[in-house]
Amino acid sequence: MAEVLQKRPRCATVHRATAETKVEVTIDLDGTGKADIRTGIGFFDHMLNLLTAHSLMDLRVRCDGDLEVDGHHSVEDIGITLGQAFREALGDKCGIRRYATFFLPMDEALARIALDISGRPFLVYDGGEMAPMIGSYDTELTEEFLRAFAVNAGVTLHVAVLYGTNSHHKVEAIFKGLGHALRQAVEKDPRVSGVPSTKGML
């Protein structure tokens, strides 16, 4: 039975529609890093492509949002939908490593990502000082995306940019580091039997 559970596909598709956005996310936790991202925000597309490549998940994102207002609703709602899809794809969480910490250097910038697929959503974020905008992307939305993802994925997530000067590099380090941490945390550990918690559930 354990072998059958190990091979069960960990995939999900979630749709979210509001008066502000229409979002569709498809995720495969055991993919090869294949991305198909269209959010309408060029820099954010770039960041989600990097997250996908470094997590080795396959990810498809479509968003039709009210970008004539700004990018806030689109970025936050994508975070919500991605978190829901991630949580659904994880299933019963049996056999996963659960915890991960990753340091990601990006030229002069260094980001630290620590996470626990705990079922207790929480975000601690310290991005440091950044330029207000990178292209059409509001850098404040990095925190909004991470919070929306963490809350809906059921993940405890700590993100800090330890140092750096270039805002592009700082945000890129965050998304790449998050990809690596998620990759480690969802990985199946053959030594883990059942859910990795003394409570018996996550």
C-alpha positions as CSV (number, residue, x, y, z in Angstrom):
1,M,0.0,0.0,0.0
2,A,2.8,2.4,0.9
3,E,4.4,1.9,-2.6
4,V,1.0,2.8,-4.2
5,L,0.7,6.0,-2.2
6,Q,4.3,6.9,-3.1
7,K,3.4,6.8,-6.8
8,R,0.1,8.7,-6.6
9,P,0.3,11.8,-8.8
10,R,0.6,15.0,-6.8
11,C,-1.2,17.4,-9.1
12,A,-4.1,19.9,-8.8
13,T,-5.9,22.5,-10.8
14,V,-7.7,25.4,-9.1
15,H,-9.8,28.2,-10.5
16,R,-10.6,31.4,-8.7
17,A,-12.9,34.1,-10.1
18,T,-13.8,37.5,-8.5
19,A,-14.9,40.9,-9.8
20,E,-11.2,41.8,-9.9
21,T,-9.4,38.7,-11.3
22,K,-9.9,35.4,-13.0
23,V,-7.0,33.0,-12.1
24,E,-6.3,29.4,-13.1
25,V,-3.4,27.4,-11.6
26,T,-2.3,23.9,-12.5
27,I,0.6,22.4,-10.5
28,D,2.5,19.1,-10.5
29,L,4.8,18.7,-7.5
30,D,6.8,15.9,-9.2
31,G,7.4,17.7,-12.5
32,T,10.6,18.8,-14.2
33,G,10.4,22.6,-13.7
34,K,8.3,23.3,-16.8
35,A,6.6,26.7,-16.6
36,D,3.7,28.2,-18.6
37,I,3.1,31.6,-17.0
38,R,0.9,34.5,-18.1
39,T,0.0,37.0,-15.5
40,G,0.1,40.2,-17.5
41,I,3.0,41.5,-15.3
42,G,6.3,40.8,-17.0
43,F,8.6,40.8,-14.0
44,F,6.2,38.7,-12.0
45,D,6.1,36.2,-14.9
46,H,9.9,36.1,-14.7
47,M,9.8,35.4,-11.0
48,L,7.2,32.6,-11.3
49,N,9.3,31.1,-14.1
50,L,12.3,31.1,-11.8
51,L,10.3,29.6,-8.9
52,T,9.1,26.8,-11.1
53,A,12.5,26.0,-12.5
54,H,14.2,25.8,-9.1
55,S,11.4,23.9,-7.4
56,L,11.2,21.3,-10.3
57,M,7.4,21.6,-10.1
58,D,5.5,22.0,-13.3
59,L,3.3,25.1,-13.1
60,R,0.8,26.7,-15.4
61,V,-0.7,30.1,-14.4
62,R,-3.3,32.2,-16.2
63,C,-4.5,35.5,-14.8
64,D,-6.9,38.1,-16.3
65,G,-6.8,40.9,-13.7
66,D,-7.6,44.6,-13.4
67,L,-4.1,45.8,-14.2
68,E,-5.6,49.1,-15.2
69,V,-5.9,49.7,-11.4
70,D,-2.5,48.1,-10.5
71,G,-1.0,44.7,-10.0
72,H,-2.1,44.1,-6.4
73,H,-5.2,42.1,-7.0
74,S,-3.6,39.9,-9.6
75,V,-0.4,39.1,-7.6
76,E,-2.4,38.4,-4.4
77,D,-5.0,36.3,-6.1
78,I,-2.4,34.3,-7.8
79,G,-0.8,33.7,-4.4
80,I,-4.1,32.5,-3.0
81,T,-4.8,30.2,-5.9
82,L,-1.3,28.8,-6.1
83,G,-1.4,28.1,-2.3
84,Q,-4.7,26.3,-2.7
85,A,-3.4,24.2,-5.6
86,F,-0.2,23.4,-3.7
87,R,-2.2,22.2,-0.6
88,E,-4.5,20.1,-2.7
89,A,-1.7,18.5,-4.7
90,L,0.1,17.6,-1.4
91,G,-2.8,15.4,-0.4
92,D,-2.3,13.6,2.9
93,K,1.4,14.8,3.2
94,C,2.5,11.2,4.0
95,G,6.3,10.7,3.6
96,I,7.3,14.3,2.9
97,R,10.4,15.9,4.5
98,R,8.2,18.8,5.7
99,Y,10.9,21.2,6.7
100,A,13.4,23.1,4.5
101,T,15.9,25.9,4.8
102,F,17.8,27.4,1.8
103,F,20.2,30.3,1.4
104,L,20.2,31.7,-2.1
105,P,23.0,34.0,-3.3
106,M,22.1,36.3,-6.3
107,D,25.2,38.3,-7.1
108,E,25.6,40.8,-4.1
109,A,22.2,39.8,-2.5
110,L,21.6,36.9,-0.2
111,A,18.1,35.5,0.8
112,R,17.3,33.0,3.5
113,I,14.1,30.9,3.2
114,A,12.9,28.6,6.0
115,L,9.6,26.8,5.8
116,D,7.5,24.2,7.5
117,I,4.6,22.5,5.8
118,S,2.9,22.6,9.1
119,G,-0.8,23.2,8.5
120,R,-0.3,26.4,10.6
121,P,0.0,29.2,8.1
122,F,2.3,32.1,9.0
123,L,4.6,34.5,7.3
124,V,7.6,36.4,8.6
125,Y,9.0,38.7,6.0
126,D,12.0,41.0,5.9
127,G,12.8,42.1,2.4
128,G,14.8,45.1,3.5
129,E,14.8,48.4,1.5
130,M,13.8,48.1,-2.2
131,A,13.1,50.3,-5.1
132,P,9.3,51.0,-5.3
133,M,9.0,49.4,-8.8
134,I,10.8,46.9,-11.0
135,G,9.3,47.5,-14.4
136,S,5.5,47.4,-13.9
137,Y,6.0,45.3,-10.7
138,D,5.4,46.9,-7.3
139,T,8.0,45.4,-5.0
140,E,5.6,45.6,-2.0
141,L,3.6,42.9,-3.7
142,T,6.3,40.3,-3.0
143,E,5.2,40.2,0.7
144,E,1.5,40.1,-0.4
145,F,2.2,37.1,-2.7
146,L,4.1,35.2,-0.1
147,R,1.5,35.8,2.6
148,A,-1.3,34.8,0.3
149,F,0.6,31.6,-0.7
150,A,1.6,30.7,2.9
151,V,-1.9,31.2,4.3
152,N,-3.6,29.1,1.6
153,A,-0.9,26.5,1.4
154,G,-0.9,25.9,5.1
155,V,2.8,26.7,5.3
156,T,4.9,28.5,8.0
157,L,7.2,30.6,5.9
158,H,10.1,32.8,7.0
159,V,11.8,35.0,4.3
160,A,14.6,37.4,4.8
161,V,17.0,39.2,2.5
162,L,20.1,39.3,4.6
163,Y,21.9,41.9,2.5
164,G,22.1,43.3,-1.1
165,T,21.8,46.5,-3.0
166,N,20.0,45.7,-6.3
167,S,16.2,45.3,-5.9
168,H,15.9,42.9,-8.9
169,H,18.6,40.7,-7.4
170,K,16.8,40.7,-3.9
171,V,13.4,39.7,-5.3
172,E,15.0,37.1,-7.6
173,A,16.9,35.6,-4.7
174,I,13.6,35.3,-2.8
175,F,11.8,33.5,-5.5
176,K,14.6,31.1,-6.4
177,G,15.2,30.3,-2.8
178,L,11.6,29.6,-2.2
179,G,11.6,27.2,-5.2
180,H,14.5,25.3,-3.7
181,A,13.0,25.2,-0.2
182,L,9.7,23.9,-1.6
183,R,11.5,21.3,-3.6
184,Q,13.2,20.0,-0.5
185,A,10.1,20.1,1.8
186,V,7.7,18.2,-0.6
187,E,10.3,15.6,-1.4
188,K,9.4,12.0,-0.3
189,D,11.8,10.6,2.3
190,P,11.8,6.8,2.2
191,R,12.6,6.7,6.0
192,V,9.4,8.6,6.9
193,S,6.4,6.4,7.6
194,G,3.1,8.3,7.4
195,V,2.7,12.0,8.3
196,P,6.0,13.6,9.7
197,S,4.4,14.8,12.9
198,T,4.1,13.4,16.5
199,K,0.6,14.7,16.4
200,G,-0.3,12.3,13.6
201,M,-1.5,15.1,11.3
202,L,-0.4,18.3,9.6
